[in-house]
Amino acid sequence: MRIDKRRLYHLDWYLIFNGLALFGIGIMNLISATSSFYSGSYNYIIKQLIAFALGLILIIIITHYDYRLIAHNSKWFYLGALFFVVLVLIIGMVAGGARRWISILGISFQPSEFMKPIMVMVLANMLYEKKRENIPLSLRDIIKPMVWTFVPFILIVKQPDLGTGVIIVLTSLAILWFVGLKKSTYAVLISFGLLTPFVAWNYLMKPYQKMRVLSFINIDADPAGFGYHAKQALIAVGSGKFLGKGFMSGTQHKLQFIPEHHTDFIFTVFGEEWGFVGSVVLFSLFISFIHRCLKVALDAHDELGSIIAFGVTSIIYLQFTINVLMAIHLAPVVGIPLPLISYGGSSLLSTLISIGLLLNISTRRYMF
């Protein structure tokens, strides 16, 4: 694989360094988050760095090939990812009451995470001609994209992994909005959206997921049970006050009051140790990163690149927003990682694949 010097010159270095800054903060935060674990931080940090190294290799591979070629073959990636999602339900590993992981040759990964960027490429490949011709999508136009979205959504929710399923659906809806919809299509989608909570509550959601929603409405209804996560997360973030307790000085997570504080509740560790000021810095980095991603979407050479860039930006934005809102009790507790910050190889690889697509699109706007 020969490296074209033009690609190096035209790489979006702002996006790269912004992403590296976020990952660096994530590693430092993970050191603190896992310092009280029985096995210490070493194993977690090594695994996260290995995943990061693999992600860099994937970025190099992704940026080498024209994103139009990747999108054209995205249905094969979709079918491959769907195969592994189905395989999880059959032979997947059970952890924390959920069957989300699969182990191959001793390596465990979460297939549903990779469905996020793949889903974006599939939908972009389906819809870019409508975007190019500036034709709003009719109800008939969105049937196929929604079928391709809801097949993995249903399978993923059955694991159960409501958080990943929600991100996939919301991202798909964001892409449909970006391409453009007829007024009649908006009306149907809004009507469907109003029915969704009823259907989800009665047919899709597990009892523990329902209790999380009820605990969100009234956090003190079951403070020692289903409201425990949210209550302790709120205490941890609030205890950071203005300047925080300092690096490695957080007490709530070190005393194990906050479950999963190295994954879904990673922001509670940061908020406790760095306080309001540190959180503002972290938010500024995320806002800057997301803004840059949107710029890639706006400056893309063609509609296909624009849709892909907007789609992966939506994934990053939604995960960041929901994860933080969940930590401060402004959203129900769901399993959604904080991009580039939370521990998890599959999540990190999925995010780096998304960044690779952004760099691919950004670089090639100079090369056509």
C-alpha positions in Angstrom: 0.0 0.0 0.0 1.7 3.2 -1.2 1.0 6.4 0.7 0.1 9.3 -1.4 1.9 12.4 -0.1 -1.0 14.6 -1.2 -3.2 12.8 1.3 -0.8 13.6 4.1 -0.8 17.2 3.1 -4.5 17.5 2.8 -5.4 15.5 6.0 -7.5 17.5 8.4 -4.9 17.9 11.1 -7.3 20.0 13.3 -9.7 17.0 13.5 -6.7 14.7 14.2 -5.2 16.7 17.0 -8.6 17.5 18.6 -9.4 13.8 18.6 -6.0 13.0 20.1 -6.6 15.5 22.9 -9.9 13.8 23.7 -8.3 10.4 23.7 -5.4 11.6 25.9 -7.9 12.9 28.4 -9.7 9.6 28.2 -6.6 7.6 29.0 -5.7 9.8 32.0 -9.3 9.5 33.2 -9.3 5.8 32.7 -6.1 5.5 34.8 -7.9 7.1 37.7 -11.2 5.3 37.1 -9.5 1.8 37.2 -6.9 2.6 39.9 -9.1 1.0 42.6 -9.8 -2.2 40.7 -8.4 -5.5 42.0 -6.2 -5.8 38.8 -5.3 -2.1 38.8 -5.2 0.1 35.8 -2.5 -1.7 33.8 -4.6 -4.3 32.0 -7.3 -1.8 31.1 -4.9 0.8 29.8 -3.0 -1.8 27.7 -6.2 -3.1 26.2 -7.4 0.4 25.4 -4.0 1.4 23.8 -4.0 -1.9 21.7 -7.5 -1.0 20.5 -6.3 2.5 19.6 -3.4 1.1 17.7 -5.7 -1.2 15.7 -8.0 1.8 15.1 -5.1 3.8 13.6 -4.3 0.9 11.2 -8.0 0.9 10.2 -7.9 4.7 9.7 -4.9 4.2 7.3 -6.7 1.5 5.4 -10.0 3.5 5.2 -8.3 6.7 4.0 -6.4 4.7 1.3 -9.6 3.7 -0.5 -12.1 6.1 -2.1 -15.0 6.5 0.2 -17.3 6.1 -2.8 -15.9 2.6 -3.3 -16.4 1.8 0.4 -20.0 3.0 0.4 -20.7 1.1 -2.8 -19.7 -2.1 -1.0 -21.3 -1.2 2.3 -24.1 -3.7 1.9 -21.6 -6.5 2.3 -20.2 -4.9 5.4 -23.8 -4.6 6.6 -24.6 -8.3 6.0 -21.3 -9.3 7.7 -22.1 -7.2 10.8 -25.6 -8.5 10.8 -24.3 -12.1 10.7 -22.2 -11.4 13.9 -25.2 -9.6 15.6 -27.3 -12.8 15.0 -24.4 -15.0 16.1 -24.2 -13.0 19.4 -27.8 -14.1 20.2 -26.8 -17.7 19.6 -23.3 -18.2 21.1 -22.6 -14.7 22.6 -21.0 -14.2 26.0 -23.2 -13.2 28.8 -22.0 -10.4 31.1 -24.1 -8.2 33.4 -27.3 -10.0 32.3 -26.8 -9.1 28.6 -25.5 -11.2 25.7 -23.6 -8.5 23.7 -20.2 -9.9 23.1 -18.7 -12.7 21.0 -15.3 -14.3 21.4 -13.2 -15.4 18.4 -9.7 -16.9 19.0 -9.8 -15.4 22.5 -10.6 -11.9 21.3 -13.9 -10.5 22.6 -15.8 -7.8 20.7 -19.2 -6.2 20.5 -20.6 -6.5 16.9 -23.4 -4.0 17.5 -20.8 -1.2 17.9 -19.6 -1.6 14.3 -23.1 -1.5 13.0 -23.2 2.2 13.7 -20.8 3.5 11.0 -21.8 0.7 8.6 -25.5 1.7 8.9 -24.5 5.3 8.0 -22.6 4.1 4.8 -25.5 1.9 3.8 -28.1 4.7 4.1 -25.9 7.2 2.4 -25.4 4.9 -0.5 -29.2 4.5 -0.8 -30.1 8.1 -0.6 -27.3 10.3 -2.1 -29.0 10.5 -5.5 -32.1 12.0 -3.9 -29.9 14.5 -2.1 -28.0 15.3 -5.3 -31.3 15.9 -7.2 -32.7 17.9 -4.3 -35.8 15.6 -4.2 -37.5 15.4 -0.8 -38.1 11.9 0.4 -41.6 10.5 0.1 -43.0 7.8 2.4 -42.2 5.2 -0.2 -38.6 6.4 -0.4 -37.9 5.9 3.3 -39.4 2.4 3.6 -36.3 0.6 2.4 -33.9 2.6 4.6 -36.1 2.1 7.7 -36.4 -1.7 7.1 -32.6 -1.9 6.8 -32.4 0.2 10.1 -35.0 -1.7 12.1 -33.7 -5.2 11.4 -30.4 -4.7 13.3 -32.3 -2.5 15.8 -34.6 -5.3 16.8 -31.8 -7.9 17.0 -29.6 -5.5 19.1 -32.5 -4.7 21.5 -33.0 -8.4 22.1 -29.4 -8.8 23.4 -30.6 -6.5 25.3 -28.7 -3.3 24.2 -31.2 -0.5 24.1 -28.6 2.2 24.1 -26.9 1.1 20.9 -30.2 0.4 19.2 -31.4 3.9 20.1 -28.3 5.5 18.6 -28.7 3.5 15.4 -32.4 4.6 15.0 -31.7 8.3 15.9 -28.8 8.4 13.5 -30.9 7.0 10.7 -33.6 9.6 11.4 -31.0 12.3 11.4 -29.8 11.2 8.0 -33.3 11.2 6.6 -33.8 14.7 7.9 -30.5 15.8 6.3 -31.4 14.4 2.9 -34.8 16.1 3.1 -38.4 14.9 3.7 -41.7 15.8 2.3 -44.3 17.3 4.7 -46.4 14.2 4.4 -43.4 12.1 5.4 -42.8 14.3 8.4 -46.4 13.8 9.5 -46.1 10.0 9.2 -42.8 9.9 11.1 -44.1 12.1 13.9 -47.2 9.9 14.2 -45.0 6.8 14.3 -42.8 8.5 16.9 -45.8 9.2 19.1 -46.7 5.5 19.0 -43.2 4.3 19.6 -43.1 4.8 23.4 -46.3 2.7 23.8 -45.0 -0.1 21.5 -41.5 -0.1 23.2 -43.0 -0.1 26.7 -45.4 -3.0 26.0 -43.4 -5.1 23.6 -39.7 -4.3 23.5 -38.5 -3.1 26.8 -37.3 -5.4 29.5 -38.6 -5.0 33.1 -35.2 -3.5 34.3 -35.3 -1.0 31.4 -38.8 0.1 32.5 -37.6 0.6 36.0 -34.8 2.8 34.7 -37.3 5.0 33.1 -39.5 5.1 36.2 -36.4 5.9 38.3 -35.5 8.8 35.9 -39.0 10.3 36.5 -38.6 9.9 40.3 -35.0 9.2 41.3 -35.9 8.7 44.9 -38.5 6.0 44.2 -36.0 3.2 44.4 -32.6 4.9 45.5 -31.1 1.6 46.6 -32.2 -0.4 43.5 -32.8 0.8 40.0 -32.3 4.5 40.9 -28.9 3.7 42.5 -26.8 4.4 39.4 -28.4 7.7 38.7 -28.3 8.8 42.3 -24.6 8.0 42.9 -23.7 9.5 39.5 -25.4 12.8 40.4 -23.6 12.8 43.8 -20.2 12.2 42.2 -20.5 15.0 39.6 -22.0 17.4 42.2 -19.2 16.7 44.7 -16.6 17.9 42.1 -18.0 21.4 42.7 -16.1 24.2 40.8 -12.5 23.0 40.6 -12.9 19.3 41.4 -11.0 17.1 43.9 -8.0 16.7 41.7 -6.5 13.9 39.6 -6.7 10.4 41.3 -8.5 12.1 44.2 -12.1 11.1 43.5 -13.8 9.2 46.3 -17.1 8.1 44.9 -15.7 5.9 42.2 -12.7 4.7 44.2 -15.0 3.5 47.0 -17.1 1.7 44.2 -20.3 3.7 44.8 -20.7 4.1 41.0 -21.1 0.9 39.0 -19.5 0.8 35.5 -17.7 4.1 36.2 -15.0 3.2 33.7 -17.5 2.7 30.8 -21.0 4.2 30.6 -20.5 6.4 33.7 -16.9 7.5 32.9 -18.0 11.2 33.0 -18.8 10.9 36.7 -15.1 10.3 37.3 -14.0 13.3 35.3 -16.7 15.5 36.8 -15.7 14.6 40.4 -12.0 15.1 39.9 -12.0 18.2 37.6 -15.2 19.9 38.6 -17.1 22.5 36.6 -14.0 24.1 35.1 -12.6 20.8 33.8 -16.0 19.8 32.5 -16.2 23.1 30.5 -12.8 22.3 29.0 -13.9 18.8 28.1 -17.2 20.0 26.6 -15.3 22.7 24.6 -13.1 20.0 23.1 -16.2 17.9 22.1 -18.0 20.9 20.7 -14.9 21.9 18.7 -14.6 18.3 17.4 -18.2 18.0 16.4 -18.1 21.4 14.7 -15.1 20.3 12.7 -17.0 17.1 11.7 -19.9 19.1 10.5 -17.5 21.3 8.5 -16.3 18.1 6.7 -20.0 17.3 5.9 -20.6 20.9 4.5 -17.3 21.0 2.5 -17.6 17.5 1.1 -17.0 17.1 -2.7 -20.3 15.3 -3.3 -23.6 14.4 -1.6 -22.5 10.9 -0.8 -19.5 12.2 1.3 -21.7 14.9 2.8 -24.3 12.3 4.0 -21.7 9.9 5.4 -19.9 12.8 7.3 -23.2 14.1 8.7 -24.2 10.5 9.7 -21.0 9.7 11.7 -21.1 13.2 13.2 -24.6 12.4 14.4 -23.3 9.2 16.1 -20.6 11.1 18.0 -22.9 14.0 18.9 -25.7 11.7 20.1 -23.4 9.5 22.2 -21.7 12.5 23.8 -25.0 14.3 24.6 -26.9 11.3 25.9 -24.0 10.0 28.0 -23.4 13.3 29.7 -27.1 13.9 30.3 -27.4 10.4 31.7 -24.6 11.1 34.2 -26.3 14.3 35.5 -29.8 12.7 35.5 -31.2 14.6 32.6 -31.7 11.4 30.6 -32.6 7.8 31.6 -29.8 5.4 32.3 -28.9 3.5 29.0 -25.7 1.8 27.9 -24.1 4.5 25.8 -20.3 5.1 25.9 -18.7 8.5 25.8 -16.7 8.6 22.5 -12.9 8.4 22.9 -13.3 8.5 26.7 -15.1 5.4 27.9 -13.2 2.1 28.2 -14.1 -0.4 25.5 -12.2 -1.7 22.5 -15.2 -2.1 20.3 -16.6 1.3 21.0 -13.2 2.9 20.5 -12.7 1.1 17.2 -16.1 2.1 16.0 -15.4 5.7 16.7 -12.0 5.6 15.0 -13.6 4.0 11.9 -16.0 7.0 11.9 -13.0 9.4 12.1 -11.3 7.5 9.3 -14.4 8.1 7.1 -14.3 11.8 8.0 -10.6 12.1 7.1 -11.3 10.2 3.9 -14.0 12.6 2.8 -12.1 15.7 3.9 -8.9 14.7 2.1 -10.6 13.7 -1.2 -12.4 17.0 -1.6 -9.0 18.3 -3.0 -8.3 15.2 -5.1 -11.2 14.8 -7.6 
